[in-house]
């Protein structure tokens, strides 16, 4: 699996779990992880477009 595909999968999974989970701290950590995945995806997308 390519890194970009992995990041997309993890991003979607983290966002789904963050919405479904009741524990606030865990939800915030999942949202932070999703933001990290999104940021890395943007960087990789810019590199591949150049």
C-alpha distance matrix in Angstrom:
0.0 3.8 6.5 8.3 6.4 6.5 10.1 11.1 10.5 12.3 14.9 15.7 16.0 18.2 20.4 21.0 22.0 24.1 26.1 26.6 27.5 31.2 31.1 31.5 30.2 27.0 26.6 27.2 24.7 22.0 23.2 23.1 19.5 18.6 20.7 19.0 15.6 17.4 19.1 16.1 14.6 18.1 18.3 15.1 16.3 19.7 18.6 16.7 19.8 22.2
3.8 0.0 3.8 5.5 5.3 6.3 8.7 10.1 10.8 12.4 14.3 15.7 16.7 18.3 20.2 21.5 22.7 24.3 26.3 27.4 28.3 31.8 31.6 31.6 30.2 27.2 26.6 26.8 24.3 21.8 22.5 22.0 18.6 17.6 19.1 17.1 13.8 15.3 16.5 13.3 11.8 15.0 14.9 11.5 12.8 16.0 14.8 13.0 16.2 18.5
6.5 3.8 0.0 3.8 5.5 5.0 6.1 8.6 9.8 10.4 12.0 14.3 15.2 16.1 18.2 19.9 20.9 22.0 24.4 25.7 26.3 29.7 29.2 28.8 27.2 24.5 24.0 23.8 21.2 19.0 19.5 18.7 15.4 14.7 15.9 13.6 10.5 12.4 13.2 9.9 9.0 12.4 12.1 9.2 11.3 14.3 13.3 12.4 15.7 17.7
8.3 5.5 3.8 0.0 3.8 5.4 5.1 6.2 8.6 9.9 10.4 12.4 14.2 15.2 16.5 18.4 20.0 20.9 22.9 24.5 25.6 29.0 28.8 28.2 27.0 24.3 23.3 23.0 21.0 18.5 18.4 18.0 15.0 13.4 14.4 12.8 9.3 10.1 11.5 8.7 6.5 9.8 10.4 7.5 8.5 12.0 11.8 10.6 13.3 15.9
6.4 5.3 5.5 3.8 0.0 3.8 5.4 5.1 6.2 8.6 9.8 10.8 12.3 14.2 15.6 16.7 18.4 20.0 21.6 22.9 24.2 27.8 27.9 27.8 26.9 23.9 22.8 23.2 21.2 18.3 18.6 18.8 15.7 13.8 15.6 14.6 10.9 11.8 14.0 11.8 9.4 12.8 14.0 11.3 11.6 15.4 15.4 13.7 16.1 19.1
6.5 6.3 5.0 5.4 3.8 0.0 3.8 5.5 5.2 6.2 8.5 10.1 10.6 12.1 14.3 15.5 16.4 18.1 20.3 21.2 22.0 25.6 25.4 25.5 24.2 21.1 20.5 20.9 18.5 15.8 16.7 16.7 13.2 12.1 14.4 12.9 9.4 11.5 13.6 11.2 9.9 13.7 14.6 12.3 13.6 17.1 16.9 16.0 18.7 21.3
10.1 8.7 6.1 5.1 5.4 3.8 0.0 3.8 5.4 5.1 5.9 8.5 9.8 10.3 12.1 14.1 15.2 16.1 18.4 19.9 20.7 24.0 23.7 23.3 22.0 19.3 18.3 18.2 16.1 13.5 13.8 13.6 10.3 8.9 10.7 9.4 5.7 7.7 9.9 7.9 6.8 10.6 11.8 10.3 11.6 14.9 15.3 14.9 17.3 19.8
11.1 10.1 8.6 6.2 5.1 5.5 3.8 0.0 3.8 5.5 5.1 6.2 8.6 10.0 10.7 12.4 14.3 15.4 16.9 18.6 20.0 23.5 23.7 23.3 22.7 19.9 18.3 18.7 17.2 14.0 13.9 14.6 11.8 9.3 11.3 11.2 7.5 7.9 11.0 10.0 7.7 10.9 13.1 11.7 11.8 15.3 16.3 15.5 17.2 20.3
10.5 10.8 9.8 8.6 6.2 5.2 5.4 3.8 0.0 3.8 5.5 5.3 6.1 8.6 10.1 10.8 12.3 14.2 15.8 16.8 18.1 21.8 22.2 22.4 21.8 18.6 17.4 18.4 16.7 13.3 14.1 15.2 12.2 10.1 13.0 13.0 9.5 10.8 14.0 12.9 11.2 14.5 16.6 15.0 15.4 19.0 19.8 18.8 20.8 23.8
12.3 12.4 10.4 9.9 8.6 6.2 5.1 5.5 3.8 0.0 3.8 5.5 5.0 6.0 8.5 9.9 10.4 11.9 14.3 15.3 16.0 19.5 19.4 19.4 18.5 15.4 14.4 15.2 13.2 10.0 11.2 12.0 8.7 7.4 10.6 10.3 7.4 9.6 12.6 11.7 11.0 14.4 16.1 15.2 16.3 19.4 20.2 19.9 22.1 24.7
14.9 14.3 12.0 10.4 9.8 8.5 5.9 5.1 5.5 3.8 0.0 3.8 5.5 5.3 6.2 8.6 10.0 10.5 12.5 14.4 15.4 18.7 18.8 18.3 17.7 15.0 13.3 13.6 12.3 9.1 8.9 10.1 7.6 4.8 7.8 8.6 5.8 6.8 10.3 10.5 9.5 12.3 14.6 14.4 14.9 17.8 19.3 19.2 20.8 23.6
15.7 15.7 14.3 12.4 10.8 10.1 8.5 6.2 5.3 5.5 3.8 0.0 3.8 5.6 5.3 6.2 8.7 10.0 11.0 12.5 14.3 17.8 18.7 18.5 18.7 15.8 13.7 14.9 14.2 10.5 10.5 12.7 10.6 7.7 10.7 12.2 9.5 9.8 13.5 13.9 12.3 14.8 17.6 17.1 17.0 20.2 21.8 21.3 22.6 25.7
16.0 16.7 15.2 14.2 12.3 10.6 9.8 8.6 6.1 5.0 5.5 3.8 0.0 3.8 5.5 5.2 6.2 8.5 10.1 10.7 12.0 15.7 16.4 16.9 16.8 13.5 12.0 13.9 12.8 9.1 10.3 12.6 10.3 8.4 12.1 13.2 10.9 12.2 15.7 15.7 14.8 17.7 20.0 19.4 19.9 23.1 24.3 23.9 25.6 28.5
18.2 18.3 16.1 15.2 14.2 12.1 10.3 10.0 8.6 6.0 5.3 5.6 3.8 0.0 3.8 5.5 5.2 6.0 8.7 9.9 10.4 13.7 13.8 13.8 13.4 10.4 8.8 10.2 9.1 5.3 6.7 9.0 7.1 5.7 9.4 10.7 9.4 10.9 14.0 14.6 14.4 17.0 19.2 19.3 20.0 22.8 24.2 24.4 26.0 28.7
20.4 20.2 18.2 16.5 15.6 14.3 12.1 10.7 10.1 8.5 6.2 5.3 5.5 3.8 0.0 3.8 5.5 5.1 6.4 8.8 10.2 13.3 14.1 13.5 14.1 11.6 8.8 10.2 10.4 6.9 6.3 9.6 8.9 6.3 9.3 11.7 10.7 10.8 14.1 15.5 14.9 16.8 19.5 20.0 20.1 22.7 24.7 24.8 25.9 28.7
21.0 21.5 19.9 18.4 16.7 15.5 14.1 12.4 10.8 9.9 8.6 6.2 5.2 5.5 3.8 0.0 3.8 5.5 5.4 6.4 8.7 12.2 13.8 14.2 15.3 12.5 9.9 12.4 12.7 9.2 9.6 13.0 12.1 9.9 13.1 15.3 13.9 14.2 17.7 18.8 17.8 20.0 22.8 22.8 22.8 25.7 27.6 27.3 28.4 31.5
22.0 22.7 20.9 20.0 18.4 16.4 15.2 14.3 12.3 10.4 10.0 8.7 6.2 5.2 5.5 3.8 0.0 3.8 5.4 5.0 5.8 9.5 10.6 11.6 12.4 9.3 7.4 10.5 10.5 7.3 9.0 12.1 11.3 10.3 13.6 15.4 14.6 15.7 18.8 19.7 19.4 21.8 24.2 24.3 24.8 27.6 29.2 29.2 30.7 33.5
24.1 24.3 22.0 20.9 20.0 18.1 16.1 15.4 14.2 11.9 10.5 10.0 8.5 6.0 5.1 5.5 3.8 0.0 3.8 5.6 5.6 8.3 9.0 8.8 9.8 7.4 4.4 7.2 8.2 5.6 6.2 9.7 10.0 9.2 11.8 14.1 14.1 14.8 17.5 19.1 19.2 21.0 23.4 24.2 24.7 27.1 28.9 29.4 30.6 33.2
26.1 26.3 24.4 22.9 21.6 20.3 18.4 16.9 15.8 14.3 12.5 11.0 10.1 8.7 6.4 5.4 5.4 3.8 0.0 3.8 5.9 8.2 10.2 10.1 12.3 10.5 7.2 9.9 11.8 9.3 9.0 12.8 13.4 11.8 14.1 17.0 16.7 16.7 19.7 21.5 21.1 22.7 25.5 26.2 26.2 28.7 30.8 31.0 31.9 34.7
26.6 27.4 25.7 24.5 22.9 21.2 19.9 18.6 16.8 15.3 14.4 12.5 10.7 9.9 8.8 6.4 5.0 5.6 3.8 0.0 3.8 6.6 9.4 10.7 12.9 10.7 8.4 11.9 13.3 10.9 11.7 15.3 15.4 14.3 17.1 19.5 19.0 19.5 22.6 24.0 23.6 25.5 28.2 28.6 28.8 31.5 33.4 33.4 34.5 37.4
27.5 28.3 26.3 25.6 24.2 22.0 20.7 20.0 18.1 16.0 15.4 14.3 12.0 10.4 10.2 8.7 5.8 5.6 5.9 3.8 0.0 3.8 5.8 7.8 9.8 7.6 6.2 10.0 11.2 9.6 11.2 14.3 14.6 14.5 17.1 19.2 19.2 20.2 22.9 24.3 24.5 26.5 28.8 29.4 30.0 32.5 34.2 34.6 35.9 38.6
31.2 31.8 29.7 29.0 27.8 25.6 24.0 23.5 21.8 19.5 18.7 17.8 15.7 13.7 13.3 12.2 9.5 8.3 8.2 6.6 3.8 0.0 3.8 6.1 9.0 8.2 7.3 10.6 12.4 11.9 13.1 15.9 16.9 17.1 19.3 21.5 22.0 22.9 25.3 27.0 27.4 29.1 31.4 32.3 33.0 35.3 37.1 37.7 38.9 41.4
31.1 31.6 29.2 28.8 27.9 25.4 23.7 23.7 22.2 19.4 18.8 18.7 16.4 13.8 14.1 13.8 10.6 9.0 10.2 9.4 5.8 3.8 0.0 3.8 5.7 5.5 6.1 8.7 10.2 10.7 12.3 14.4 15.5 16.5 18.5 20.2 21.2 22.5 24.5 26.0 26.9 28.7 30.6 31.7 32.7 34.8 36.4 37.3 38.8 41.0
31.5 31.6 28.8 28.2 27.8 25.5 23.3 23.3 22.4 19.4 18.3 18.5 16.9 13.8 13.5 14.2 11.6 8.8 10.1 10.7 7.8 6.1 3.8 0.0 3.8 5.5 5.0 6.2 8.7 9.9 10.5 12.3 14.2 15.2 16.4 18.4 20.0 20.9 22.5 24.5 25.6 26.9 28.8 30.3 31.2 33.0 34.8 36.0 37.2 39.3
30.2 30.2 27.2 27.0 26.9 24.2 22.0 22.7 21.8 18.5 17.7 18.7 16.8 13.4 14.1 15.3 12.4 9.8 12.3 12.9 9.8 9.0 5.7 3.8 0.0 3.8 5.4 5.2 6.3 8.7 9.9 10.6 12.4 14.3 15.3 16.6 18.5 19.9 21.1 22.8 24.4 25.8 27.3 28.8 30.2 31.9 33.3 34.7 36.2 38.1
27.0 27.2 24.5 24.3 23.9 21.1 19.3 19.9 18.6 15.4 15.0 15.8 13.5 10.4 11.6 12.5 9.3 7.4 10.5 10.7 7.6 8.2 5.5 5.5 3.8 0.0 3.8 5.4 5.1 6.2 8.6 9.8 10.5 12.3 14.2 15.3 16.5 18.3 19.9 21.2 22.5 24.4 25.9 26.9 28.4 30.4 31.7 32.8 34.4 36.5
26.6 26.6 24.0 23.3 22.8 20.5 18.3 18.3 17.4 14.4 13.3 13.7 12.0 8.8 8.8 9.9 7.4 4.4 7.2 8.4 6.2 7.3 6.1 5.0 5.4 3.8 0.0 3.8 5.5 5.1 6.2 8.6 9.9 10.5 12.4 14.3 15.3 16.4 18.4 20.1 20.9 22.6 24.6 25.7 26.7 28.7 30.4 31.4 32.7 34.9
27.2 26.8 23.8 23.0 23.2 20.9 18.2 18.7 18.4 15.2 13.6 14.9 13.9 10.2 10.2 12.4 10.5 7.2 9.9 11.9 10.0 10.6 8.7 6.2 5.2 5.4 3.8 0.0 3.8 5.4 5.0 6.1 8.6 9.8 10.5 12.4 14.3 15.1 16.5 18.5 19.8 21.0 22.8 24.4 25.5 27.1 28.9 30.2 31.4 33.4
24.7 24.3 21.2 21.0 21.2 18.5 16.1 17.2 16.7 13.2 12.3 14.2 12.8 9.1 10.4 12.7 10.5 8.2 11.8 13.3 11.2 12.4 10.2 8.7 6.3 5.1 5.5 3.8 0.0 3.8 5.4 5.0 6.2 8.6 9.8 10.5 12.4 14.1 15.3 16.6 18.3 20.0 21.3 22.6 24.2 25.9 27.2 28.6 30.2 32.0
22.0 21.8 19.0 18.5 18.3 15.8 13.5 14.0 13.3 10.0 9.1 10.5 9.1 5.3 6.9 9.2 7.3 5.6 9.3 10.9 9.6 11.9 10.7 9.9 8.7 6.2 5.1 5.4 3.8 0.0 3.8 5.4 5.0 6.1 8.6 9.8 10.5 12.2 14.2 15.4 16.4 18.4 20.1 21.0 22.2 24.4 25.8 26.7 28.3 30.5
23.2 22.5 19.5 18.4 18.6 16.7 13.8 13.9 14.1 11.2 8.9 10.5 10.3 6.7 6.3 9.6 9.0 6.2 9.0 11.7 11.2 13.1 12.3 10.5 9.9 8.6 6.2 5.0 5.4 3.8 0.0 3.8 5.4 5.0 6.2 8.7 9.8 10.4 12.3 14.3 15.2 16.5 18.5 19.9 20.8 22.6 24.5 25.6 26.7 28.9
23.1 22.0 18.7 18.0 18.8 16.7 13.6 14.6 15.2 12.0 10.1 12.7 12.6 9.0 9.6 13.0 12.1 9.7 12.8 15.3 14.3 15.9 14.4 12.3 10.6 9.8 8.6 6.1 5.0 5.4 3.8 0.0 3.8 5.4 5.0 6.3 8.7 9.8 10.6 12.5 14.2 15.4 16.8 18.5 19.9 21.3 22.9 24.4 25.8 27.5
19.5 18.6 15.4 15.0 15.7 13.2 10.3 11.8 12.2 8.7 7.6 10.6 10.3 7.1 8.9 12.1 11.3 10.0 13.4 15.4 14.6 16.9 15.5 14.2 12.4 10.5 9.9 8.6 6.2 5.0 5.4 3.8 0.0 3.8 5.4 5.0 6.3 8.6 9.8 10.7 12.3 14.3 15.5 16.5 18.2 20.1 21.3 22.5 24.3 26.1
18.6 17.6 14.7 13.4 13.8 12.1 8.9 9.3 10.1 7.4 4.8 7.7 8.4 5.7 6.3 9.9 10.3 9.2 11.8 14.3 14.5 17.1 16.5 15.2 14.3 12.3 10.5 9.8 8.6 6.1 5.0 5.4 3.8 0.0 3.8 5.4 5.1 6.1 8.6 9.9 10.4 12.3 14.4 15.3 16.2 18.4 20.0 20.9 22.3 24.5
20.7 19.1 15.9 14.4 15.6 14.4 10.7 11.3 13.0 10.6 7.8 10.7 12.1 9.4 9.3 13.1 13.6 11.8 14.1 17.1 17.1 19.3 18.5 16.4 15.3 14.2 12.4 10.5 9.8 8.6 6.2 5.0 5.4 3.8 0.0 3.8 5.4 5.0 6.1 8.6 9.7 10.6 12.5 14.2 15.1 16.6 18.5 19.9 21.0 22.9
19.0 17.1 13.6 12.8 14.6 12.9 9.4 11.2 13.0 10.3 8.6 12.2 13.2 10.7 11.7 15.3 15.4 14.1 17.0 19.5 19.2 21.5 20.2 18.4 16.6 15.3 14.3 12.4 10.5 9.8 8.7 6.3 5.0 5.4 3.8 0.0 3.8 5.4 5.1 6.2 8.6 9.9 10.7 12.3 14.1 15.5 16.7 18.4 20.0 21.6
15.6 13.8 10.5 9.3 10.9 9.4 5.7 7.5 9.5 7.4 5.8 9.5 10.9 9.4 10.7 13.9 14.6 14.1 16.7 19.0 19.2 22.0 21.2 20.0 18.5 16.5 15.3 14.3 12.4 10.5 9.8 8.7 6.3 5.1 5.4 3.8 0.0 3.8 5.4 5.2 6.1 8.7 10.0 10.5 12.0 14.3 15.3 16.3 18.1 20.1
17.4 15.3 12.4 10.1 11.8 11.5 7.7 7.9 10.8 9.6 6.8 9.8 12.2 10.9 10.8 14.2 15.7 14.8 16.7 19.5 20.2 22.9 22.5 20.9 19.9 18.3 16.4 15.1 14.1 12.2 10.4 9.8 8.6 6.1 5.0 5.4 3.8 0.0 3.8 5.5 5.1 6.3 8.8 9.9 10.4 12.4 14.3 15.3 16.4 18.6
19.1 16.5 13.2 11.5 14.0 13.6 9.9 11.0 14.0 12.6 10.3 13.5 15.7 14.0 14.1 17.7 18.8 17.5 19.7 22.6 22.9 25.3 24.5 22.5 21.1 19.9 18.4 16.5 15.3 14.2 12.3 10.6 9.8 8.6 6.1 5.1 5.4 3.8 0.0 3.8 5.4 5.1 6.4 8.7 9.9 10.8 12.6 14.4 15.5 17.0
16.1 13.3 9.9 8.7 11.8 11.2 7.9 10.0 12.9 11.7 10.5 13.9 15.7 14.6 15.5 18.8 19.7 19.1 21.5 24.0 24.3 27.0 26.0 24.5 22.8 21.2 20.1 18.5 16.6 15.4 14.3 12.5 10.7 9.9 8.6 6.2 5.2 5.5 3.8 0.0 3.8 5.4 5.1 6.1 8.5 9.9 10.6 12.2 14.2 15.6
14.6 11.8 9.0 6.5 9.4 9.9 6.8 7.7 11.2 11.0 9.5 12.3 14.8 14.4 14.9 17.8 19.4 19.2 21.1 23.6 24.5 27.4 26.9 25.6 24.4 22.5 20.9 19.8 18.3 16.4 15.2 14.2 12.3 10.4 9.7 8.6 6.1 5.1 5.4 3.8 0.0 3.8 5.5 5.1 5.9 8.5 9.8 10.4 12.0 14.3
18.1 15.0 12.4 9.8 12.8 13.7 10.6 10.9 14.5 14.4 12.3 14.8 17.7 17.0 16.8 20.0 21.8 21.0 22.7 25.5 26.5 29.1 28.7 26.9 25.8 24.4 22.6 21.0 20.0 18.4 16.5 15.4 14.3 12.3 10.6 9.9 8.7 6.3 5.1 5.4 3.8 0.0 3.8 5.5 5.1 6.2 8.6 10.0 10.5 12.5
18.3 14.9 12.1 10.4 14.0 14.6 11.8 13.1 16.6 16.1 14.6 17.6 20.0 19.2 19.5 22.8 24.2 23.4 25.5 28.2 28.8 31.4 30.6 28.8 27.3 25.9 24.6 22.8 21.3 20.1 18.5 16.8 15.5 14.4 12.5 10.7 10.0 8.8 6.4 5.1 5.5 3.8 0.0 3.8 5.5 5.2 6.3 8.7 10.0 10.9
15.1 11.5 9.2 7.5 11.3 12.3 10.3 11.7 15.0 15.2 14.4 17.1 19.4 19.3 20.0 22.8 24.3 24.2 26.2 28.6 29.4 32.3 31.7 30.3 28.8 26.9 25.7 24.4 22.6 21.0 19.9 18.5 16.5 15.3 14.2 12.3 10.5 9.9 8.7 6.1 5.1 5.5 3.8 0.0 3.8 5.4 5.1 6.1 8.6 10.0
16.3 12.8 11.3 8.5 11.6 13.6 11.6 11.8 15.4 16.3 14.9 17.0 19.9 20.0 20.1 22.8 24.8 24.7 26.2 28.8 30.0 33.0 32.7 31.2 30.2 28.4 26.7 25.5 24.2 22.2 20.8 19.9 18.2 16.2 15.1 14.1 12.0 10.4 9.9 8.5 5.9 5.1 5.5 3.8 0.0 3.8 5.4 5.2 6.1 8.7
19.7 16.0 14.3 12.0 15.4 17.1 14.9 15.3 19.0 19.4 17.8 20.2 23.1 22.8 22.7 25.7 27.6 27.1 28.7 31.5 32.5 35.3 34.8 33.0 31.9 30.4 28.7 27.1 25.9 24.4 22.6 21.3 20.1 18.4 16.6 15.5 14.3 12.4 10.8 9.9 8.5 6.2 5.2 5.4 3.8 0.0 3.8 5.5 5.2 6.3
18.6 14.8 13.3 11.8 15.4 16.9 15.3 16.3 19.8 20.2 19.3 21.8 24.3 24.2 24.7 27.6 29.2 28.9 30.8 33.4 34.2 37.1 36.4 34.8 33.3 31.7 30.4 28.9 27.2 25.8 24.5 22.9 21.3 20.0 18.5 16.7 15.3 14.3 12.6 10.6 9.8 8.6 6.3 5.1 5.4 3.8 0.0 3.8 5.5 5.4
16.7 13.0 12.4 10.6 13.7 16.0 14.9 15.5 18.8 19.9 19.2 21.3 23.9 24.4 24.8 27.3 29.2 29.4 31.0 33.4 34.6 37.7 37.3 36.0 34.7 32.8 31.4 30.2 28.6 26.7 25.6 24.4 22.5 20.9 19.9 18.4 16.3 15.3 14.4 12.2 10.4 10.0 8.7 6.1 5.2 5.5 3.8 0.0 3.8 5.5
19.8 16.2 15.7 13.3 16.1 18.7 17.3 17.2 20.8 22.1 20.8 22.6 25.6 26.0 25.9 28.4 30.7 30.6 31.9 34.5 35.9 38.9 38.8 37.2 36.2 34.4 32.7 31.4 30.2 28.3 26.7 25.8 24.3 22.3 21.0 20.0 18.1 16.4 15.5 14.2 12.0 10.5 10.0 8.6 6.1 5.2 5.5 3.8 0.0 3.8
22.2 18.5 17.7 15.9 19.1 21.3 19.8 20.3 23.8 24.7 23.6 25.7 28.5 28.7 28.7 31.5 33.5 33.2 34.7 37.4 38.6 41.4 41.0 39.3 38.1 36.5 34.9 33.4 32.0 30.5 28.9 27.5 26.1 24.5 22.9 21.6 20.1 18.6 17.0 15.6 14.3 12.5 10.9 10.0 8.7 6.3 5.4 5.5 3.8 0.0
